[in-house]
């Protein structure tokens, strides 16, 4: 009897891929996927292996209709190179970015590290991307109609006092080619970026972006992505700002700077150095933030759960905690594309 797709990935492919540098593997696998989809019958095979089409999976959120609630988190397809291919894997939506106005190379390599004992990744990529205009070109030529979110940030060289201009430039450039926006002020890998999560600068940033948005003929959903490391007082500020600026939603959460409770040796973790931790160690913390927000935000502010979704049960837990949608990143790397299908099948069983 043939092995299920998940077993083939975890027992055969993943051990080989994990022998190689993580960033090189990312480029290798995305290139291979792009090539594979040029072959005859590739889309038919992919549909059978990975996609679950069922009206019961549909979610109406932010005024958009998502075919299923499982999305690809920002950071995986920063430059919108793989929209059509990832759509074929069964994602209900894809978030590109984080994009900045000007191209930037990001932090020095190596900057992406696996912690297999923990089912985790540490990254300090630093918003490496080809600039917003390149992404716009690709989005204009895409073939699929999958929902796309635009995750926007500021260039590393832009001081925080001038950050608003960077966010507005990205917003204006992407407005016609994405379905919703995400304001990223929570990456730990751009110096001082998280200072923009403080109450006054965040209120100013979101108010100005929302003013620009509401000035458009058809305003787009505007979301905020926050860190898992905020305390309750800081989360209360987020709640207040979300209501005051009429946000459509909050994405909870980005990666963590915490290293608590890891199985990987302290020496190995220290050798890796700075960066945001994602994956299994983040599962509980991100869900707790999600719960707190759902208890304190008005119903019209919707939530996207991301952080440590490694199994269908993790996704279900996020949805039960108040998420309307979920996103994968590290779980997608550790479990392979079958995780999308397994989550959707689990939701149908429920």
DRENGU-283282 format. One record per residue (C-alpha): x, y negated, z negated; residue in three letters. Coordinates in steps of 0.2 Angstrom, whole numbers, plus 5000, padded with zeros to 4 digits. Example, Ala and Ser with C-alpha at 12.3 -4.5 7.8 and 13.67 -1.06 7.14 Angstrom:
! DRENGU-283282
<<5062 5022 4961> ALA>;
<<5068 5005 4964> SER>;
***
This chain:
! DRENGU-283282
<<5000 5000 5000> UNK>;
<<5007 4983 5005> UNK>;
<<5013 4972 4991> UNK>;
<<5002 4956 4987> UNK>;
<<5009 4940 4994> UNK>;
<<5013 4934 4976> UNK>;
<<5024 4949 4973> UNK>;
<<5033 4948 4989> UNK>;
<<5038 4930 4985> UNK>;
<<5043 4933 4967> UNK>;
<<5052 4950 4969> UNK>;
<<5060 4947 4986> UNK>;
<<5060 4929 4992> UNK>;
<<5063 4920 4976> UNK>;
<<5078 4929 4970> UNK>;
<<5087 4925 4986> UNK>;
<<5081 4907 4986> UNK>;
<<5086 4904 4968> UNK>;
<<5104 4909 4972> UNK>;
<<5106 4893 4983> UNK>;
<<5107 4875 4978> UNK>;
<<5089 4869 4974> UNK>;
<<5089 4854 4985> UNK>;
<<5096 4863 5000> UNK>;
<<5083 4877 4997> UNK>;
<<5069 4863 4998> UNK>;
<<5076 4857 5015> UNK>;
<<5078 4875 5021> UNK>;
<<5061 4881 5016> UNK>;
<<5052 4866 5023> UNK>;
<<5061 4867 5039> UNK>;
<<5057 4886 5041> UNK>;
<<5039 4882 5037> UNK>;
<<5038 4869 5051> UNK>;
<<5046 4881 5063> UNK>;
<<5035 4895 5058> UNK>;
<<5019 4885 5062> UNK>;
<<5025 4883 5080> UNK>;
<<5023 4901 5083> UNK>;
<<5007 4909 5090> UNK>;
<<4995 4916 5077> UNK>;
<<5004 4907 5063> UNK>;
<<4989 4897 5058> UNK>;
<<4978 4912 5058> UNK>;
<<4989 4922 5047> UNK>;
<<4991 4908 5035> UNK>;
<<4973 4905 5034> UNK>;
<<4970 4924 5029> UNK>;
<<4985 4924 5017> UNK>;
<<4982 4907 5008> UNK>;
<<4966 4898 5011> UNK>;
<<4950 4899 5002> UNK>;
<<4935 4891 5010> UNK>;
<<4920 4890 4999> UNK>;
<<4908 4875 4996> UNK>;
<<4908 4879 4978> UNK>;
<<4926 4873 4977> UNK>;
<<4921 4856 4983> UNK>;
<<4924 4841 4972> UNK>;
<<4917 4823 4974> UNK>;
<<4930 4812 4965> UNK>;
<<4934 4793 4968> UNK>;
<<4921 4793 4982> UNK>;
<<4931 4806 4992> UNK>;
<<4926 4824 4995> UNK>;
<<4940 4837 4991> UNK>;
<<4938 4854 4999> UNK>;
<<4945 4861 4983> UNK>;
<<4953 4854 4968> UNK>;
<<4971 4860 4970> UNK>;
<<4983 4847 4977> UNK>;
<<5002 4845 4980> UNK>;
<<5010 4833 4968> UNK>;
<<5021 4819 4973> UNK>;
<<5039 4822 4975> UNK>;
<<5038 4838 4986> UNK>;
<<5034 4829 5003> UNK>;
<<5041 4812 4999> UNK>;
<<5042 4806 5017> UNK>;
<<5026 4814 5024> UNK>;
<<5035 4826 5035> UNK>;
<<5025 4841 5031> UNK>;
<<5006 4835 5029> UNK>;
<<5000 4847 5043> UNK>;
<<5010 4862 5037> UNK>;
<<5005 4860 5018> UNK>;
<<4987 4858 5023> UNK>;
<<4988 4875 5031> UNK>;
<<4993 4883 5015> UNK>;
<<4976 4879 5007> UNK>;
<<4979 4863 4997> UNK>;
<<4964 4852 4995> UNK>;
<<4974 4836 4995> UNK>;
<<4992 4831 4997> UNK>;
<<5001 4816 4988> UNK>;
<<5016 4809 4997> UNK>;
<<5030 4798 4990> UNK>;
<<5036 4791 4979> UNK>;
<<5038 4778 4993> UNK>;
<<5048 4762 4992> UNK>;
<<5048 4747 5004> UNK>;
<<5066 4750 5009> UNK>;
<<5075 4767 5012> UNK>;
<<5086 4773 4998> UNK>;
<<5097 4788 4995> UNK>;
<<5092 4791 4977> UNK>;
<<5104 4796 4963> UNK>;
<<5121 4806 4966> UNK>;
<<5120 4824 4969> UNK>;
<<5118 4837 4961> UNK>;
<<5101 4830 4955> UNK>;
<<5090 4845 4955> UNK>;
<<5092 4859 4943> UNK>;
<<5082 4875 4939> UNK>;
<<5080 4882 4921> UNK>;
<<5073 4900 4926> UNK>;
<<5072 4906 4908> UNK>;
<<5060 4892 4904> UNK>;
<<5051 4892 4921> UNK>;
<<5056 4874 4923> UNK>;
<<5065 4861 4933> UNK>;
<<5075 4845 4929> UNK>;
<<5076 4832 4942> UNK>;
<<5084 4815 4943> UNK>;
<<5081 4812 4962> UNK>;
<<5079 4793 4960> UNK>;
<<5065 4789 4972> UNK>;
<<5075 4795 4987> UNK>;
<<5065 4792 5003> UNK>;
<<5067 4785 5020> UNK>;
<<5056 4769 5016> UNK>;
<<5037 4767 5018> UNK>;
<<5037 4762 5037> UNK>;
<<5044 4779 5042> UNK>;
<<5030 4788 5032> UNK>;
<<5017 4777 5040> UNK>;
<<5023 4782 5057> UNK>;
<<5022 4801 5053> UNK>;
<<5005 4798 5045> UNK>;
<<4998 4790 5061> UNK>;
<<5003 4805 5071> UNK>;
<<4997 4819 5059> UNK>;
<<4984 4832 5066> UNK>;
<<4975 4838 5050> UNK>;
<<4962 4828 5041> UNK>;
<<4968 4834 5024> UNK>;
<<4966 4820 5010> UNK>;
<<4982 4811 5007> UNK>;
<<4987 4800 4993> UNK>;
<<5001 4787 4993> UNK>;
<<5012 4787 4978> UNK>;
<<5021 4770 4977> UNK>;
<<5036 4763 4968> UNK>;
<<5049 4750 4968> UNK>;
<<5067 4750 4975> UNK>;
<<5081 4753 4962> UNK>;
<<5089 4736 4966> UNK>;
<<5073 4727 4963> UNK>;
<<5072 4719 4946> UNK>;
<<5056 4723 4936> UNK>;
<<5051 4704 4937> UNK>;
<<5050 4706 4956> UNK>;
<<5042 4724 4956> UNK>;
<<5025 4718 4960> UNK>;
<<5031 4713 4977> UNK>;
<<5038 4730 4981> UNK>;
<<5021 4738 4976> UNK>;
<<5011 4726 4986> UNK>;
<<5022 4729 5002> UNK>;
<<5020 4748 5000> UNK>;
<<5001 4746 4997> UNK>;
<<4999 4735 5013> UNK>;
<<5009 4746 5024> UNK>;
<<5000 4762 5018> UNK>;
<<4983 4755 5017> UNK>;
<<4976 4762 5034> UNK>;
<<4984 4779 5033> UNK>;
<<4981 4786 5015> UNK>;
<<4965 4790 5006> UNK>;
<<4970 4784 4989> UNK>;
<<4984 4776 4980> UNK>;
<<4995 4781 4965> UNK>;
<<5005 4768 4955> UNK>;
<<5021 4776 4949> UNK>;
<<5028 4767 4934> UNK>;
<<5033 4783 4924> UNK>;
<<5047 4791 4933> UNK>;
<<5062 4793 4921> UNK>;
<<5075 4792 4935> UNK>;
<<5074 4774 4941> UNK>;
<<5082 4762 4928> UNK>;
<<5070 4752 4917> UNK>;
<<5055 4758 4928> UNK>;
<<5046 4765 4912> UNK>;
<<5047 4748 4905> UNK>;
<<5033 4743 4917> UNK>;
<<5021 4755 4907> UNK>;
<<5021 4742 4893> UNK>;
<<5005 4733 4891> UNK>;
<<5008 4716 4898> UNK>;
<<5019 4720 4913> UNK>;
<<5007 4735 4918> UNK>;
<<4992 4724 4916> UNK>;
<<4999 4711 4928> UNK>;
<<5005 4724 4940> UNK>;
<<4988 4733 4941> UNK>;
<<4978 4717 4941> UNK>;
<<4987 4710 4956> UNK>;
<<4986 4727 4965> UNK>;
<<4968 4729 4962> UNK>;
<<4965 4711 4968> UNK>;
<<4973 4715 4984> UNK>;
<<4964 4731 4985> UNK>;
<<4947 4723 4982> UNK>;
<<4951 4710 4995> UNK>;
<<4950 4723 5008> UNK>;
<<4935 4727 5018> UNK>;
<<4935 4745 5011> UNK>;
<<4944 4746 4995> UNK>;
<<4954 4762 4991> UNK>;
<<4954 4772 4975> UNK>;
<<4968 4766 4964> UNK>;
<<4976 4777 4951> UNK>;
<<4990 4776 4939> UNK>;
<<5003 4790 4935> UNK>;
<<5009 4790 4917> UNK>;
<<5022 4799 4907> UNK>;
<<5019 4813 4894> UNK>;
<<5030 4804 4882> UNK>;
<<5018 4790 4877> UNK>;
<<5011 4790 4859> UNK>;
<<4993 4787 4855> UNK>;
<<4995 4768 4853> UNK>;
<<5002 4767 4870> UNK>;
<<4989 4779 4877> UNK>;
<<4976 4767 4870> UNK>;
<<4984 4753 4879> UNK>;
<<4983 4763 4895> UNK>;
<<4964 4766 4892> UNK>;
<<4961 4747 4889> UNK>;
<<4971 4743 4905> UNK>;
<<4962 4756 4916> UNK>;
<<4945 4749 4911> UNK>;
<<4951 4731 4912> UNK>;
<<4958 4733 4930> UNK>;
<<4944 4745 4936> UNK>;
<<4956 4760 4940> UNK>;
<<4948 4774 4949> UNK>;
<<4959 4787 4939> UNK>;
<<4974 4792 4929> UNK>;
<<4986 4806 4934> UNK>;
<<4993 4814 4918> UNK>;
<<5007 4817 4918> UNK>;
<<5024 4814 4926> UNK>;
<<5040 4823 4920> UNK>;
<<5046 4822 4902> UNK>;
<<5062 4816 4895> UNK>;
<<5060 4829 4880> UNK>;
<<5071 4844 4879> UNK>;
<<5062 4852 4864> UNK>;
<<5059 4871 4863> UNK>;
<<5069 4876 4878> UNK>;
<<5076 4894 4880> UNK>;
<<5090 4888 4890> UNK>;
<<5106 4885 4879> UNK>;
<<5108 4868 4873> UNK>;
<<5125 4868 4881> UNK>;
<<5118 4872 4898> UNK>;
<<5105 4858 4896> UNK>;
<<5118 4846 4890> UNK>;
<<5129 4850 4905> UNK>;
<<5114 4846 4917> UNK>;
<<5112 4829 4909> UNK>;
<<5098 4816 4912> UNK>;
<<5082 4819 4922> UNK>;
<<5064 4823 4920> UNK>;
<<5059 4840 4915> UNK>;
<<5044 4849 4923> UNK>;
<<5036 4866 4923> UNK>;
<<5031 4878 4909> UNK>;
<<5038 4868 4894> UNK>;
<<5027 4853 4900> UNK>;
<<5011 4863 4900> UNK>;
<<5005 4859 4883> UNK>;
<<5011 4841 4881> UNK>;
<<5003 4836 4898> UNK>;
<<4986 4844 4893> UNK>;
<<4986 4835 4876> UNK>;
<<4988 4818 4885> UNK>;
<<4974 4823 4897> UNK>;
<<4962 4828 4882> UNK>;
<<4966 4812 4873> UNK>;
<<4962 4801 4889> UNK>;
<<4946 4811 4893> UNK>;
<<4940 4808 4875> UNK>;
<<4944 4789 4876> UNK>;
<<4941 4784 4894> UNK>;
<<4924 4780 4901> UNK>;
<<4917 4794 4913> UNK>;
<<4919 4784 4929> UNK>;
<<4938 4784 4926> UNK>;
<<4943 4801 4933> UNK>;
<<4958 4812 4929> UNK>;
<<4971 4822 4938> UNK>;
<<4980 4835 4928> UNK>;
<<4998 4839 4933> UNK>;
<<5012 4846 4923> UNK>;
<<5016 4865 4920> UNK>;
<<5003 4873 4930> UNK>;
<<5011 4890 4933> UNK>;
<<4995 4901 4933> UNK>;
<<4977 4900 4937> UNK>;
<<4973 4900 4918> UNK>;
<<4984 4884 4916> UNK>;
<<4974 4876 4930> UNK>;
<<4958 4881 4922> UNK>;
<<4964 4874 4905> UNK>;
<<4968 4857 4913> UNK>;
<<4950 4856 4921> UNK>;
<<4942 4861 4905> UNK>;
<<4952 4848 4896> UNK>;
<<4944 4835 4907> UNK>;
<<4954 4835 4924> UNK>;
<<4943 4833 4939> UNK>;
<<4958 4839 4950> UNK>;
<<4975 4847 4948> UNK>;
<<4992 4846 4956> UNK>;
<<5006 4858 4958> UNK>;
<<5025 4856 4959> UNK>;
<<5036 4867 4949> UNK>;
<<5023 4881 4949> UNK>;
<<5023 4880 4968> UNK>;
<<5041 4883 4967> UNK>;
<<5041 4897 4955> UNK>;
<<5025 4906 4960> UNK>;
<<5025 4902 4979> UNK>;
<<5010 4897 4990> UNK>;
<<4999 4911 4984> UNK>;
<<4996 4901 4968> UNK>;
<<4985 4889 4977> UNK>;
<<4973 4904 4983> UNK>;
<<4974 4912 4966> UNK>;
<<4968 4896 4957> UNK>;
<<4954 4894 4969> UNK>;
<<4949 4912 4968> UNK>;
<<4949 4910 4949> UNK>;
<<4938 4895 4949> UNK>;
<<4925 4905 4960> UNK>;
<<4925 4919 4947> UNK>;
<<4922 4906 4934> UNK>;
***
